């Protein structure tokens, strides 16, 4: 497992994460995942404005399960 380079993380954020409970850490990860999905959805909407939402959601799920970019 790769360790995050803690030198590049804002010290305050690093300390908050280190002191967080496991539940708090899971909540952070869930929010980050949601943000990432929203950003990818916005990118797809910009690239394919005429694409129906249902089709876009299929692409989002496919991307999420194989996230390589």
LOKEKOL-403710 format. One record per residue: residue number from 1; x, y, z of N, C-alpha, C, CB in turn. Coordinates in steps of 0.02 Angstrom, whole numbers. Glycine has a CB too. Layout:
<rs>
NUM, X, Y, Z, X, Y, Z, X, Y, Z, X, Y, Z
...
</rs>
This chain:
<rs>
1, 42, -59, 0, 0, 0, 0, 44, 62, 0, -47, 0, 60
2, 26, 111, -41, 65, 172, -46, 48, 220, 10, 54, 206, -114
3, 98, 251, 37, 86, 303, 87, 82, 370, 53, 143, 303, 141
4, 40, 412, 78, 34, 480, 52, 95, 520, 75, -32, 514, 75
5, 122, 559, 31, 178, 602, 49, 152, 658, 94, 213, 632, -15
6, 163, 650, 159, 135, 698, 207, 168, 766, 203, 142, 670, 278
7, 224, 772, 169, 257, 837, 162, 216, 883, 117, 327, 828, 134
8, 175, 855, 72, 137, 897, 26, 68, 915, 52, 130, 862, -41
9, 50, 888, 109, -16, 901, 139, -10, 960, 188, -43, 838, 175
10, -59, 1003, 184, -63, 1059, 232, -59, 1030, 302, -129, 1101, 222
11, -12, 1052, 344, -4, 1023, 411, -68, 1020, 452, 47, 1063, 449
12, -109, 1072, 450, -171, 1072, 489, -217, 1017, 464, -206, 1140, 483
13, -223, 1009, 399, -266, 956, 371, -239, 887, 388, -272, 964, 294
14, -174, 880, 384, -142, 816, 401, -158, 797, 474, -65, 820, 391
15, -151, 846, 519, -164, 833, 589, -237, 816, 603, -142, 892, 631
16, -282, 853, 570, -353, 839, 578, -369, 768, 556, -395, 890, 538
17, -341, 748, 499, -355, 680, 474, -324, 627, 520, -327, 672, 402
18, -264, 639, 543, -232, 591, 588, -271, 582, 653, -160, 614, 604
19, -302, 635, 676, -339, 632, 739, -412, 612, 731, -336, 698, 773
20, -434, 603, 670, -504, 586, 657, -517, 513, 677, -521, 597, 582
21, -578, 500, 697, -599, 432, 713, -608, 394, 647, -665, 431, 756
22, -610, 328, 650, -622, 290, 589, -688, 311, 554, -625, 215, 604
23, -739, 325, 593, -803, 347, 564, -795, 414, 528, -857, 352, 619
24, -758, 459, 558, -746, 524, 527, -706, 516, 462, -710, 572, 576
25, -658, 472, 463, -617, 460, 403, -660, 432, 347, -559, 412, 418
26, -706, 386, 363, -751, 359, 312, -796, 413, 284, -793, 302, 342
27, -819, 458, 327, -861, 514, 304, -821, 559, 256, -887, 555, 363
28, -759, 571, 272, -716, 612, 228, -709, 579, 160, -646, 623, 260
29, -695, 514, 160, -686, 478, 98, -751, 478, 58, -664, 405, 112
30, -807, 470, 91, -872, 471, 56, -884, 539, 23, -929, 454, 105
31, -868, 593, 58, -877, 660, 29, -830, 670, -30, -864, 714, 82
32, -768, 647, -23, -720, 653, -79, -744, 613, -140, -650, 628, -58
33, -769, 553, -128, -796, 512, -183, -854, 548, -217, -818, 444, -157
34, -899, 575, -178, -956, 611, -205, -934, 670, -248, -1003, 634, -149
35, -885, 707, -223, -859, 765, -260, -827, 742, -325, -808, 803, -217
36, -789, 689, -323, -757, 663, -382, -808, 641, -435, -711, 604, -364
37, -860, 608, -413, -913, 586, -460, -948, 647, -489, -964, 540, -423
38, -962, 697, -448, -994, 758, -473, -951, 793, -525, -1009, 805, -415
39, -885, 795, -514, -840, 826, -561, -839, 788, -627, -769, 831, -532
40, -836, 722, -623, -836, 682, -684, -902, 690, -721, -824, 607, -667
41, -958, 693, -685, -1023, 703, -716, -1024, 770, -753, -1079, 700, -663
42, -998, 822, -722, -996, 888, -753, -954, 886, -817, -969, 941, -704
43, -899, 849, -815, -856, 843, -874, -894, 808, -930, -792, 803, -857
44, -929, 754, -913, -968, 719, -964, -1023, 763, -993, -999, 655, -934
45, -1056, 802, -950, -1108, 848, -974, -1079, 900, -1022, -1142, 883, -914
46, -1019, 924, -1007, -988, 973, -1050, -966, 942, -1117, -927, 1004, -1015
47, -941, 880, -1114, -918, 847, -1175, -976, 824, -1219, -875, 787, -1157
48, -1030, 801, -1188, -1086, 773, -1224, -1152, 804, -1201, -1088, 696, -1215
49, -1163, 868, -1217, -1222, 903, -1191, -1289, 872, -1211, -1220, 974, -1213
50, -1291, 837, -1267, -1354, 807, -1291, -1366, 737, -1263, -1355, 805, -1367
51, -1318, 710, -1226, -1324, 642, -1200, -1378, 639, -1147, -1257, 617, -1172
52, -1424, 591, -1153, -1476, 583, -1101, -1444, 566, -1033, -1526, 529, -1121
53, -1476, 588, -980, -1449, 577, -913, -1438, 503, -899, -1496, 607, -860
54, -1486, 461, -919, -1480, 389, -906, -1417, 360, -938, -1542, 352, -934
55, -1402, 381, -999, -1341, 357, -1032, -1278, 384, -998, -1342, 378, -1107
56, -1282, 447, -977, -1225, 477, -942, -1212, 440, -876, -1238, 552, -927
57, -1265, 420, -842, -1257, 383, -779, -1224, 315, -791, -1326, 373, -744
58, -1240, 284, -847, -1208, 220, -865, -1133, 232, -874, -1239, 190, -930
59, -1115, 285, -910, -1044, 300, -920, -1010, 316, -853, -1036, 360, -968
60, -1045, 352, -810, -1017, 367, -744, -1002, 304, -704, -1064, 413, -704
61, -1051, 259, -703, -1040, 195, -666, -982, 156, -696, -1104, 152, -666
62, -981, 152, -761, -926, 115, -795, -859, 147, -777, -936, 115, -872
63, -857, 214, -779, -794, 248, -762, -776, 236, -688, -801, 325, -775
64, -825, 241, -644, -811, 234, -573, -784, 165, -556, -874, 247, -532
65, -813, 113, -585, -791, 46, -569, -723, 29, -601, -842, -5, -591
66, -703, 67, -651, -638, 54, -682, -594, 116, -681, -648, 30, -754
67, -608, 162, -634, -577, 228, -632, -502, 225, -646, -588, 261, -565
68, -484, 251, -703, -415, 253, -723, -391, 324, -740, -404, 207, -783
69, -437, 373, -739, -416, 441, -756, -437, 490, -703, -444, 461, -823
</rs>
